[in-house]
């Protein structure tokens, strides 16, 4: 009994220490709406901070999501059409993504992400049939552009020199910074930035592109190696996080939609869920880790990005050829990147607004024809699935980037998390994880 009392007293002192540096309000617990990557990151960071500070159960966190399972857009599911467990999309990360590495380390996700030991990007020009690989050297000095065998075919060293302007950034379109044409642009910069920004690169934000390049390409090939979730996004990110939280007393509540946020002046006092009202205690923080359009509806006068870009993904239940690259970029095709998994071939089409409404059967046929030609396979289409995300990311333009809110709001106990929340990066897994970390840091002071 005495030990229990002492433990309770110690935990209460921990909550006071954790919250004492926050000059606005003391927080002893948190409720998180949304269990996508941002919400999970916030929950993990809070619980970890509490454990590190000496509290037996960590920082008390309640996390809920309207969907049947966690993950948000980074979800995996059993697909009846293909008979496989597939991801809703191919979410590529890079070896230089620090938040990705830290998050997976914290949750004990020991299974390594798949990818090469050195940065190499295979491409094929569908018009000419030309294939090549851009191989970036490990160190930050970009001597790979001096090697004809490593750079884009039919380019010289000076073709890369104008790209120095792109890394300077600036709140303007990319085509105002560099010339959006030529072989280096068409065969390297355009496909890479299209994947990173999910926005036509010419009209995208030069600042967002510069921030991505500074953290990856400018650090050399060791930070630029492509990494793919194996065997699924759920296995690589979501399931270990949910299990890690559950082991520390934080249980995920699913199928629970947030309908309203209740205020009293500059403080949140309640959350109206689909299953009833939750009172918010004076020492409780609230994190909204929901899509921007949901946050905009829940919070009065909140400015959020209001233009979005689609992503189209196709999955085919067939093993790729043994000599197929793990990832292949296509130039001059609807398909953008082909991902070769042991049991399936998946394709991503970024900024897919122009084709997203085409019939699914038509999309599957066009994409498979491109895959079969690129990989030298039979044109008989295997079992397939088309996954459409019409509002996959905010449009990464200068105008939309300027609409992104900060994690701190005008309500003292309310914080935002999500890849649309300002974190300096476009809508990526790395950006989502950082936003969750930022919200947790604000809560912890």
N, C-alpha and C positions, 0 to 999 in steps of 0.2 A: 504493500500500500504506500509506504513512504517513498519507495523508488518511483512509483507511478506519479506521485505528487511532484517529486523533484523533476522527473522527466517533463511533466506538463509545464512546470515553472520554467524549465530551461527552454522548451519550445516557444513559450510565450515571450521570453527575452529575445529569442532569435527573431520572432516576427517584429518586435520593436526595433531591433538593430537593423533589420533589412529595410524597414520603412522609414527610419529616422531621418535619413538624408533627403527624403522627398519633402520639400518645404510646403507643398500644397495640401497633401493629404497622406495619412498613414494607411498603408494597405497590408492586410494580413492574409488575404486570399484573392482569388481571381476567378471570374466566369468568362469562358471563351465561347463565342458563337462562331462556328465554322471549324471543321477539322480537315481542311486542305493542308498544303505544305506550310503555309504561314501560321495557321492556327496550331498545328502540331509543333512547329518550331517554337512558338511562344510558350506552349505548355511545357515542353521539354526544358527550355531555358529557365522557366520559373521553378519547376520542381528541382532541377539540378542545382540552382542557386540556393534553394532552401536546404537541400541535403549537404551541400558544401559548407553552409554556415552552421551546420550542426543539428538541424531539426531532423528528428528520426524519420518522419514521413515526407520531408521536403515541404515545399510551399504548397498549401492546399489549392488545387485547381479543379474546376468543373468544366468539361468541354463537351459541346453538343454540336450536332450537324443534322441538317434536314434530310440528307441522303441516307441510304441504307447502310453505307459503309464510309470509312474515312478515305481521304485522298484527294477530294475535289476533282480537278481536271487530270490529276496524276493517278487515275484509278485503273485497276485491272479487274477483269471479270471473266467468267466462264461463258464462252460464246457458243450458242447452239449451231449456228450456221457453219462454223469451221471445226467445231469439236475441240477447240483449243482454249486455253486461258490466254487472253490477249490484253494489251494495254489500249486505252482509248486513243493514245497517240504515242509517237516515238519522241520522247523528251530527251534530247541530247544534252549532256553536260560536258564540261571540259576539265582536264586535270588541274587547271589553275583555279577552279571554283572553290574558294576557301570555305564558304559557308556550307557547301555540300559536304566537303570532307569533315568539317567539325561536327555537323549534325549526325552523319553516319557513325562517326567515332563515339559520340555521346550515347547513341541508342544501341550501340553494340552491333551494328550491321557489318559483320566481318566479311561477308561474301563480297569479293572485289567486283567492281563494275568492269564490264568487258571493254576491251580496247587495246590498241597497239602500245608498245613500249615507247615508241617515238611518234611524233606528230606527222602523220601522213594522210592526205586526202585524195582519194581516187575519183577521177572524173571521166565522163564520156560525152562527147559532142554527138548528139543523135543525128545531126544533119550530115556530118562527114564520116562518122564512125570512129573518129580519133579518140584514143584513150591515153590518159596521162595521170601522173600522181605528183601532187605538190608535196614535197618533203621538207619540212621546216627543221632546221638544226636545233639541238637542245638548248644552247645558250642564247642569251639576249642579243648578241651581235648577229645581225641577219645575213650571214654570209651565204645562206641558201640561195639568195637572189643572184649570186655570182656564178652559180653552178647551173649550167644549161639543163642538166638531167634532173634538177630539183625544182625548177621554176616552171611556170606555165609555158607550153610550147609556143614558139614564134614570138617570144618576148625577149627584150634586152634589159640590161640592168637599169637603164635610164627610164624605162617604162614604169618602174616602181617608185621612182624618186618623188613624183607629185603626191604620193600617198602620205608623205610626211605632213601635209596640211590637214589630213583627216584626223590625225591623232591630237590635233590642237582643240578639236571640238568647236564649241560655240552654239548658241541657241538659234540655229538656222538649219535649213535643209542641207542634206549631204551634197546635192548637186550644186549648191552655192559654194562649196568648199573644194570639191574635186570634180574633174570631168567624168561624168557618168557614162563613159563609153570606152571602147578599145578592148583589146584582148585580155588585159589584166583585170579590168572591170568585169567583162562578160564571163570570163572563165574562172575567176577566183573571188573577187570582192563581192560581186552581186550575189552569187549563191550563198556565200558564207554569211553576209549581212542579212539576207532575206530570211535565213534560218534563225538568226539571233534576234532580229527585230520583228519578224512576222509582219512586215510592212514593206512595200516597195522601197528599196534602199534610196533611190534618188530623192524621194519626198520625205524620207525619214529624218529624225533628229541627228545632226552631226555630233551633238554632245553625248547622246546615248551610245552612238557607235564608238566614239572616242573612249568612253569609259569601259566598254567591253574590250576594245583592243589594248588598252593600257594594262588590263589585268590578265590578258592572255597572250596575244601575239607579241607584244612588246617585251614580255618577260621570256620569250623564247619557246622552243618546242616543248620543253618540260611542262609548261603551263597550257599548252595548246592541244594536248592529246585528246581525241574524242573518247567519251566514255558513254556506254549504253547500259541500262539497267538489265541485270540478268538474275533470274529468268524473266521477271516482270518488274514493273514499277512498284507494285505492292510489296513484293519480296525484298526489293532493294531499299525502299524508303518507308512505306506506310506501315506494313505489318510489324517490323521491329520497333517502330516508334510507339504504336498502340500497345504492344506487349511491354515495352519498357515503362510506359506510364502506368499501365495496369499493375505491374509489379510493385509500384510505389504508391498505390492507392488511388490513382486517377483513372476513373472508368469513363469510357466514351459512351455518350448517349446518342443514338442515331434515330432517324425518323422524327426529329424534333425541330420544327421550323420556328424561327424567331419572327413574330408578327409585329411587335412594336417595342420601342424603347421608351421608358417612362422617366420624366425628368421632374426635378424640383429645383428651379433656378439653374445653377451651373453644375448640378450633380445628378447622376443617374440613380434613381431610387427603385427601379423595377424593370423586369424584362417580361414581356408577354409572349409566352411560347404557345405552340399549337396545343400543348397539353396542360396549359394553365399558367398562372402568374408566379414569377419568382421575385421575391423581395431582395433588394440589394442592400446589404448592410453598409454602415458608414465607413467601415474599414475594407470594403471590397472593391476591387478594380474590375472593369469590364473591357474585354477585347472583342472588337468586331472584326472577324477574319472572314468576311463574306464578300461576294463579288461587288464591284463598284456600283452597279445599278441597284443592288439590294441596299447597300449602305446609303446611297442617295435617297432612297425611299424612306429609310428608317430615321435618318437624321435631318432635321430641318436646316436648310441653307448650306448643306455640305456640297462643295464643288468637287466633282469627280470627272474623269474622262468619260465622254459620251459618244465617242466613235470607236468601233472595234473592228478587228480583222478576224476572218475565219481561218480555220485549219481543217484540211481534209486528210484523213488517213485511210489507207486500204490495207487489208490483211489477207494473205493467201495461204491456205493450208497445204504447203508443199515445202520440202526441204530444198535449199538452194544448192547449186552445183558446188562441189568440193573446192574448186578454185575461185569461187566468188569472193570478192572483198566483203568485209563486214559492213562497210558503208560505201555507197557509190553515189556521187552527185551526177545528175543528168543535166546537160545543157541543151536547150531547145526542145524541151518536152513539158507535158503537163506535170509529170512526176518530177519532184525536186530531189529527194534523196531516197535511195533504196537501202533498207536495213535487212541484213541476212542473219536470221536466227536459226538455230539448229532445226527447229520444227516448222518454221514459217518464214515467209518473206513479207515485210511490211514497207509501206511507202508513205511518205509525207509530202503534202502539197501545202506550202505556207502561203499566207495572204491569198487564200483561195476564194475570195468573194465572187470572182467572175464565173466560177464553175460550181460553187457549192450547191446550187439549186438544180443542177442537172440530174436526171434520173440515176438512181444508184446503179442499175444494171449497165447503163451507158458508161458511167465513170469506171466501174470495175473492168469493163471490156477495154477501154482506152488505156487505162493504167497497166493492165496485164500485158497488152500488146507491147508497151514500152519496156516493161520488165523482161519479157521473153526475149525481145531483141537485144537488150543490154546485156543479159546474162547468158544468151545462147540457149534458151529453153524452148520447149514445145509451146505452140500458141494455144493449145487446148487449156482453157481457163480452169484452174482448180477451185475447190470450195473457197468462198471469199466472204469478206465482210467490209462494208464501208462505214466509217464513223465520221460524222460531221459535227464540228464545233463552230457554230456561226458567230459566237462572241468569245472566241478563244482567248484573245488578248486585247488590251487597249491598242489603238493605233499609235505607233511610236513616232509620231510627228512632233515637231516643236510645239505646235499649238496644244496638242493633247498632253504632252509632257508637262506643260505649264499648268494644266488643270489638276494634276495629281496632288492630293492632300498630304499633309504631314501626319506622322503617327500620333502626335499629341493633338487633341481636340480642345475646343473651348469648354468642354465639360471636364471637371477636374479628375474624375475617376473613369473616363472613357478614352480608349486608345484604339487605333486602327492598325490592322495588319493585312497584307495582301500584296501581290506583285504589282498592283496599280498604285500602292502607297509610295510616296517619293522615297527612293533609295538609291538613285543614281543609275540604275540599270533598267533595261527593258523588262517586259513580262517574261521572266524565266524562273526556273526552279531556284537558282541562286538568289535572285531578287526576292522571291517569296520567302525563302528561309531568312534572309537578312531582315526583312520587314518584321517577321515574328520575333527575331532576336531584339530588334530595336524597341518593339512594344514592351517586351519583357524588361529590358534595361530601364525604360521609363518608369515602369511599375516598381521596380526595385530601387529606383533612385540612383 
